[in-house]
Amino acid sequence: MKREPRHFGALAGLGLIYEELGQQRQALEAFRAALVIHPHYEVALQGVHRLEPRVDGREA
């Protein structure tokens, strides 16, 4: 990340790692950062879709 901070794949991968560790807020932030760079990146879109309801308190 230090060498290439705009690497959307690395950001999404970081999101997956955070999610696996149970750090949902950090995971969501990483997925959102990936989407700023590549708005249609499916891995990040799925991560945001999966985590937003839980992190932002909108889960049904």
C-alpha positions in Angstrom: 0.0 0.0 0.0 2.9 2.4 0.6 4.3 1.9 -2.9 1.0 2.1 -4.7 -1.8 3.6 -2.4 -4.3 3.7 -5.3 -4.1 0.0 -6.0 -7.8 -0.9 -5.9 -7.2 -4.6 -5.8 -5.0 -4.3 -2.7 -7.5 -2.1 -1.0 -10.3 -4.6 -1.7 -8.0 -7.4 -0.4 -7.3 -5.4 2.7 -11.1 -5.1 3.1 -11.5 -8.9 2.9 -8.7 -9.4 5.5 -10.3 -6.9 7.9 -13.7 -8.6 7.4 -12.2 -12.0 8.1 -10.7 -10.6 11.3 -14.1 -9.2 12.4 -13.1 -5.6 11.9 -16.2 -4.6 9.9 -15.8 -0.8 10.0 -12.2 -1.0 8.7 -13.2 -3.5 6.1 -16.0 -1.2 4.8 -13.6 1.8 4.7 -11.2 -0.2 2.6 -13.9 -1.4 0.2 -15.1 2.2 -0.1 -11.6 3.4 -0.8 -11.3 0.8 -3.6 -14.5 2.1 -5.1 -13.3 5.7 -5.2 -10.5 4.5 -7.6 -12.5 1.8 -9.5 -16.3 2.4 -9.0 -17.3 -0.8 -10.7 -14.9 -3.2 -9.0 -17.2 -6.2 -8.2 -15.3 -7.4 -5.1 -15.5 -4.0 -3.4 -19.1 -3.5 -4.5 -20.1 -6.8 -2.9 -18.1 -6.0 0.3 -19.9 -2.6 0.6 -23.3 -4.2 -0.1 -22.6 -6.9 2.5 -21.2 -4.6 5.3 -23.0 -1.3 5.0 -26.2 -2.6 6.7 -24.3 -4.0 9.6 -21.8 -1.2 10.1 -24.2 1.7 9.5 -26.9 0.1 11.6 -29.5 -0.6 8.9 -29.6 -4.4 9.0 -33.1 -5.7 8.9 
